[in-house]
Amino acid sequence: EKITQREEKPSFASTSAKASEDKKASEGREKIEISQKVAVGALKYSVLKQAIGSDIIYDFEKSISFQGDSGPYLQYSLARANSVLEKGKKEKIKATLIYKYASESTNKTSNLEKMMLYFPEVVEKAGREFEPHGIVLYLTELASAFNGYYGQNKIVDKADEFSPYKLSLTQAFTVIIKNGLWLLGIPAPEKM
């Protein structure tokens, strides 16, 4: 008689534990990757915000702040906007640029809308004059305008007929901030 070793099938508990370990490892790698992107963004922003020919003053605490005038602030603003867009998808609200939404809702153009119009001019001037700090300053002001808009408006709301337009502004903001960060060589994490 042959004695054969019985192959044990993994139990649900061991399979579940393995999946949990894999998920934790993946989340750990993702956190490290995001941390590295934020660190690079903080340093690059600190250098690029200075005008050409001026002394570079590096303040570690300011460079890693999530409160304005820092790379992480720009990156966090992008992550916030991406989170809003994701929420819009879950709520099945489709972004639309139908202008009547903007004029009917407030009868005036928001600061965010006005700021977004200047991106091509800012980029052109920064390239022509070899002054990347112009893009840095613009992106900081744009992020501030978006965060102000976010604070004053409920962007994702199925009951709000203007929600699709608000989502389109958020989407336009993400495109501009991603392109601006790319021009500066600053990583743009999708979430934080």
Buried (B, 14 or more C-beta within 10 A) or exposed (E): EEEEEEEEEEEEEEEEEEEEEEEEEEEEEEEEEBEEBBBBBBBBBBBBBBEEEEEEEEEEEBBBBEEBBBBBBBBBBBBBBBBBBEBBEEEEBEBEEEEEBBEEBEEEEBBBBEBBEBBEEBBEBBEEEEBBBBBBBBBBBBBBBBBEBBEEBEBBBEEBEBBBBBBBBBBBBBEBBBBBBEBBEBBBBEEB
